[in-house]
Amino acid sequence: MRYIIIGAGAVGGSIGGRLYESGHDVVLVARGAHAAALRRNGLRLRTPEATLTLPVPVAAGPEEVVPQSDDVLVLAVKTQDAVPALDAWAPYAESAGDPPVLCAQNGVAGEQLALRRFARVYGACVWLPSEHLEPGLVSASCAPLTGVLHLGRYPEAAPDDVLPQIAADLEASRFAAPVVPDVLRWKYGKLLLNLVNAVEALCGPVEDEATRDLARRAREEGEAVLAAAGIAHAGAEEQAAARAGRMEMRPLAGEGPEARGGGSSWQSLRRGLGSIEADYLNGEIVLLGRQHGVPTPVNETLRRAANAFAREGRAPGSTTAEKLNTRISQLI
């Protein structure tokens, strides 16, 4: 089984690097300076134990690595980039007999986007603290396991014979990968916790009372929306128990505990990518709120502000919770 990692950034690079390290057939899909660095020097995967240099094969797209029926396409781009990636790979996958797609993304929209184009779709609830800020380099900050990936068929169905094999390969590559019948329940639970991503990106570390309060209000809005929509979700305690004893944040090899910068949304602003995933995190709560008549001024403000920061190239952490609260009050 070959793994084609579509999006070799923080999450994709960590998954692909660990799979390759454990002896699996892997291709990383990347472009630009990152692809050039990967081709030139291999993937540098920095972990708490060591910095690995892995000569993983690299491709720019499906024209360079035509998928086969026994491949697994791992969609690891951020959700705002999913449609062009899926559209690029779908014609080649159709010709190859429809290999499955595993959506390793935050939010809950990627699986449905994939299902419009691919016959077999799996979801993954991704707990994998990692960073990609420099071409050719990915940092994965947890040990003893690199991450926990709850896997499931989308839409919910009994797993086929491929999904357990994916889980076994991941389990042999420093991940916990339980196969669950309700992967979206896990992903909705993670979505609630990811609502803080915009707060961190806009205000910096969520450490003081004002930013913690803002994050709490965003999460409470999310909980109210999911309740109104009748959507079940894994609770924070259940998710914490799934990670306990398996993964904890540790200093990267050769660095102090302060080395890690921030989460995925913070990294998007730090790299000046021009886009951010807020439409599929805070925006998912806004969408459901509009559909079910639940006001969501906190998440709407965070969504708008995060998108404006990305468009304007503003640095992460360059506003305050107090300024955002003023904008929230204008929507109430």
C-alpha positions in Angstrom: 0.0 0.0 0.0 1.4 3.4 -1.0 0.5 6.6 0.8 0.3 9.8 -1.4 0.4 12.7 1.1 -1.4 15.6 -0.6 -0.1 18.6 1.3 3.3 17.8 3.0 3.0 20.6 5.6 2.8 20.2 9.3 0.3 17.4 9.5 1.0 15.8 6.2 4.7 16.0 6.6 4.5 14.4 10.1 2.3 11.6 9.0 4.2 10.9 5.8 7.6 11.2 7.5 6.6 8.7 10.3 5.1 6.3 7.7 8.3 6.4 5.6 10.5 6.0 8.7 8.7 2.8 9.6 9.3 1.4 6.1 6.1 2.2 4.2 5.9 3.4 0.6 5.2 7.2 0.7 5.1 10.1 -1.7 5.0 13.7 -0.5 3.1 16.2 -2.7 4.4 19.7 -2.4 5.1 22.8 -4.5 7.4 25.8 -4.5 10.2 26.3 -2.2 9.1 23.5 0.1 9.1 21.0 -2.8 12.5 22.2 -3.9 14.0 21.8 -0.4 12.4 18.3 0.0 13.9 17.2 -3.3 17.3 18.7 -2.5 17.7 17.7 1.1 14.9 15.3 2.0 12.3 15.8 4.7 13.7 17.1 7.9 11.4 15.9 10.6 12.2 17.4 14.0 10.8 15.5 17.0 11.5 15.4 20.8 13.9 12.5 20.2 15.9 13.6 17.2 15.9 15.5 13.9 15.5 13.0 11.1 16.5 13.4 7.5 14.2 11.3 5.4 14.7 10.9 1.6 10.9 10.6 0.9 10.0 10.8 -2.8 8.4 14.1 -3.8 5.9 15.0 -6.5 4.2 18.3 -7.5 0.9 16.7 -8.5 -0.9 13.7 -10.0 0.9 14.1 -13.3 4.2 13.1 -11.6 2.8 10.3 -9.4 -0.2 8.7 -11.1 -2.3 7.0 -8.4 -3.0 3.3 -8.5 -5.9 1.4 -7.2 -4.1 0.2 -4.0 -2.9 3.7 -3.1 -4.3 5.8 -0.2 -4.6 9.5 -0.9 -4.1 11.4 2.4 -5.7 14.8 2.0 -3.7 17.0 4.4 -4.1 20.5 2.9 -6.1 22.9 5.0 -9.8 22.8 4.2 -9.8 26.1 2.4 -7.4 24.6 -0.1 -9.2 21.2 -0.4 -11.4 21.9 -3.5 -8.6 22.6 -6.0 -6.5 19.7 -4.6 -9.5 17.3 -4.9 -10.3 18.5 -8.4 -6.7 18.0 -9.5 -6.6 14.4 -8.2 -10.1 13.2 -9.0 -9.7 12.5 -12.7 -6.5 10.5 -12.2 -8.1 8.5 -9.3 -11.1 7.7 -11.4 -8.9 6.2 -14.1 -7.1 4.2 -11.4 -10.2 2.5 -10.0 -11.1 5.0 -7.2 -8.4 4.6 -4.5 -9.7 5.9 -1.1 -9.1 9.4 0.3 -8.3 9.9 4.0 -9.1 13.5 5.1 -6.6 14.4 7.8 -7.9 18.0 8.4 -9.4 20.1 11.1 -13.1 20.9 10.8 -15.9 18.7 9.4 -16.3 19.9 5.8 -13.4 18.1 4.1 -15.1 14.7 4.0 -18.2 15.9 2.2 -16.1 17.8 -0.3 -14.1 14.6 -1.0 -17.3 12.5 -1.2 -18.5 14.6 -4.1 -15.5 13.5 -6.1 -14.3 10.1 -4.6 -16.3 7.0 -4.0 -14.4 5.9 -0.8 -13.8 8.5 1.9 -12.3 8.1 5.4 -12.2 10.8 8.0 -9.5 11.3 10.6 -9.8 13.3 13.8 -6.3 14.7 14.0 -4.5 15.3 17.3 -1.0 16.1 16.0 0.7 19.2 17.4 3.1 20.1 14.6 4.6 23.1 12.7 5.8 23.9 9.2 7.4 27.3 9.0 10.5 26.7 6.9 10.9 24.9 3.5 11.8 21.3 4.0 11.3 21.3 7.8 8.4 19.9 9.8 8.4 19.7 13.6 6.2 17.3 15.5 6.2 18.1 19.2 4.7 15.1 21.0 6.0 11.9 22.5 6.0 9.0 23.2 3.5 9.0 20.2 3.5 11.7 17.6 -0.3 11.9 17.5 -3.7 10.3 17.9 -5.8 9.8 14.8 -9.3 8.5 15.2 -10.3 6.9 11.9 -13.7 6.1 10.4 -15.6 5.7 7.1 -17.5 8.6 5.8 -20.5 8.5 5.7 -20.7 6.3 8.8 -20.6 2.6 7.7 -18.9 -0.6 8.7 -15.2 -0.3 7.9 -13.9 -2.0 4.8 -10.8 -4.1 4.6 -8.6 -1.1 3.8 -9.3 1.1 6.8 -7.9 -1.5 9.4 -4.7 -1.8 7.3 -4.3 2.0 7.3 -4.8 1.9 11.1 -2.2 -0.8 11.5 0.3 1.1 9.4 -0.2 4.2 11.5 0.0 2.2 14.7 3.4 0.9 13.5 4.5 4.5 12.8 4.2 6.2 16.3 0.5 7.0 16.1 -2.5 5.7 17.9 -5.1 5.1 15.2 -8.4 3.7 16.7 -11.0 2.8 14.1 -14.4 4.2 15.3 -17.9 4.0 13.9 -18.6 7.7 14.5 -15.6 9.6 13.3 -17.6 12.8 12.9 -18.6 12.8 16.5 -14.9 13.0 17.3 -14.3 15.6 14.7 -17.2 17.8 16.0 -15.6 17.5 19.5 -12.3 18.6 18.1 -14.0 21.4 16.2 -15.2 23.0 19.5 -11.6 23.0 20.8 -10.3 24.4 17.5 -12.4 27.5 17.9 -9.6 28.9 20.0 -7.3 28.8 17.0 -8.5 32.1 15.8 -8.1 33.7 19.2 -4.5 32.5 19.3 -3.8 33.7 15.7 -5.4 37.1 16.4 -4.3 37.8 20.0 -1.3 35.6 20.6 -1.0 32.9 23.3 -4.3 32.3 25.1 -2.9 32.9 28.6 -4.5 36.0 30.2 -8.0 36.3 31.5 -9.3 38.3 28.6 -8.2 35.8 25.9 -9.3 32.8 27.9 -12.7 34.4 28.3 -13.0 35.0 24.6 -12.1 31.4 23.8 -14.6 30.2 26.4 -17.4 32.3 24.9 -16.6 31.0 21.4 -16.7 27.4 22.6 -20.0 28.0 24.5 -21.5 29.3 21.3 -20.4 26.2 19.5 -21.8 23.9 22.1 -25.2 25.8 21.9 -25.2 25.5 18.1 -24.4 21.7 18.1 -27.2 21.2 20.7 -29.7 23.1 18.6 -28.6 21.1 15.5 -28.8 17.8 17.3 -25.2 17.0 16.5 -23.4 14.7 18.9 -19.8 15.4 19.8 -17.0 13.8 21.9 -16.5 15.8 25.1 -13.3 17.4 26.1 -12.7 14.9 28.9 -13.3 11.9 26.5 -10.8 13.4 24.0 -8.3 14.0 26.7 -8.6 10.5 28.0 -7.9 9.2 24.4 -4.6 11.1 24.4 -3.6 10.5 28.0 -0.4 8.5 28.4 0.0 8.4 24.6 1.2 11.9 23.7 2.4 14.9 25.5 4.1 18.1 24.4 7.9 17.9 24.9 10.8 20.1 23.9 12.1 19.4 20.4 15.5 17.8 20.1 18.1 20.5 20.9 15.6 23.2 21.8 13.8 24.5 24.9 10.1 24.3 25.6 9.6 27.9 24.3 10.6 26.9 20.7 7.0 26.0 19.5 5.2 29.0 18.0 1.5 28.3 17.7 -1.3 26.3 16.1 -2.3 25.9 12.5 -4.1 29.2 12.1 -1.2 31.1 13.8 1.2 29.4 11.4 -0.9 30.5 8.4 -0.6 34.1 9.4 3.1 33.7 10.4 3.9 32.3 6.9 1.8 35.0 5.2 -0.2 32.5 3.1 -3.1 34.8 2.4 -5.7 32.4 3.6 -6.7 30.8 6.9 -9.0 28.0 8.0 -11.4 30.2 10.0 -14.3 29.7 7.6 -14.2 26.0 8.4 -13.8 26.3 12.1 -15.5 29.4 13.5 -17.4 29.6 10.2 -18.8 26.1 10.7 -20.4 27.3 13.9 -21.7 30.5 12.2 -23.2 28.4 9.4 -25.0 26.0 11.8 -26.1 29.0 13.9 -27.7 30.6 10.9 -29.4 27.3 9.9 -30.8 26.7 13.4 -31.5 30.2 14.7 -28.7 30.5 17.2 -26.8 33.8 17.4 -23.0 33.4 17.0 -21.5 36.9 17.4 -18.3 35.7 18.9 -17.5 33.2 16.2 -18.6 35.5 13.5 -16.3 38.2 14.8 -13.4 35.8 15.0 -14.1 34.5 11.5 -14.2 37.9 10.0 -11.1 39.2 11.8 -9.0 36.1 11.0 -9.9 36.4 7.3 -9.1 40.1 7.3 -5.7 39.4 8.9 -4.9 36.7 6.3 -5.9 39.0 3.4 -4.0 41.9 4.7 -0.9 40.0 5.6 -1.1 41.1 9.3 1.2 39.4 11.8 -0.3 36.9 14.3 -1.0 38.3 17.7 -1.4 41.9 16.6 -4.8 42.7 18.1 -6.3 42.2 21.6 -9.3 40.5 23.1 -10.6 43.9 24.2 -10.7 45.2 20.6 -12.4 42.0 19.4 -15.0 42.4 22.2 -15.8 45.8 21.0 -16.6 44.3 17.6 -18.6 41.5 19.1 -20.8 44.0 20.9 -21.7 45.6 17.6 -23.1 42.3 16.4 -25.2 41.6 19.5 
